[in-house]
């Protein structure tokens, strides 16, 4: 279970701050996300909540935070495609059904490019 503080900090809504380091293992890679990292969680537009999941769904939080960390810091050896694939795999590991995980994955693949570039 992730230990996070939830607070509203910006115009996007809730911000999740990690209270302890989180280590993610994926396909032979290890990613350590440090305590203090801030994420907006899964950025799902309201009209997709029924298709994917609402923001703050605890089953999506680990995947969303890890995905945000890679997109923002571009750790060596990670590509955008790898970050998106890991996002999907973590969603499934944490109990998000195939249909909803596929919807979320399609969303990051179709609309995540501009966030990766910044």
LINHU-V893841 format. One record per pair of residues at least 12 apart in sequence whose ideal C-beta (glycine too) atoms are under 7 Angstrom apart, sorted by the first residue. I is the first residue (numbers start at 0). J is the second residue. D is the distance in whole Angstrom. If there is no record, write none. Layout:
((I & J & D) (I & J & D))
This chain:
((1 & 21 & 6) (1 & 60 & 6) (1 & 61 & 6) (2 & 18 & 4) (2 & 19 & 5) (3 & 15 & 4) (3 & 16 & 6) (3 & 17 & 6) (3 & 18 & 6) (4 & 16 & 5) (4 & 18 & 6) (11 & 39 & 5) (12 & 39 & 7) (12 & 54 & 7) (13 & 39 & 7) (13 & 40 & 6) (13 & 54 & 7) (13 & 55 & 6) (14 & 37 & 5) (14 & 39 & 6) (15 & 37 & 7) (15 & 38 & 5) (15 & 40 & 5) (15 & 60 & 7) (15 & 64 & 7) (16 & 35 & 7) (16 & 37 & 5) (17 & 32 & 6) (17 & 34 & 5) (17 & 35 & 6) (17 & 36 & 5) (17 & 64 & 7) (18 & 34 & 6) (19 & 34 & 5) (20 & 32 & 7) (20 & 33 & 6) (20 & 34 & 5) (21 & 64 & 7) (23 & 65 & 5) (25 & 85 & 5) (25 & 88 & 6) (28 & 76 & 7) (30 & 65 & 6) (30 & 74 & 7) (32 & 64 & 6) (32 & 65 & 6) (32 & 68 & 5) (36 & 68 & 6) (38 & 63 & 6) (38 & 64 & 4) (38 & 67 & 4) (40 & 54 & 5) (40 & 55 & 6) (40 & 60 & 6) (40 & 63 & 5) (41 & 54 & 6) (41 & 59 & 5) (41 & 63 & 4) (41 & 103 & 7) (47 & 102 & 7) (50 & 102 & 5) (51 & 99 & 5) (51 & 102 & 4) (51 & 103 & 5) (51 & 106 & 7) (52 & 95 & 7) (52 & 99 & 6) (58 & 93 & 5) (58 & 94 & 5) (58 & 95 & 5) (59 & 90 & 6) (59 & 95 & 6) (61 & 89 & 6) (61 & 93 & 6) (62 & 86 & 5) (62 & 89 & 4) (62 & 90 & 5) (62 & 93 & 7) (65 & 85 & 7) (65 & 89 & 6) (66 & 82 & 6) (66 & 86 & 4) (66 & 107 & 7) (69 & 82 & 4) (70 & 82 & 6) (70 & 114 & 5) (70 & 115 & 6) (79 & 111 & 7) (79 & 115 & 5) (83 & 104 & 6) (83 & 107 & 5) (83 & 108 & 6) (83 & 111 & 7) (86 & 104 & 7) (86 & 107 & 6) (87 & 100 & 6) (87 & 104 & 4) (90 & 103 & 6))
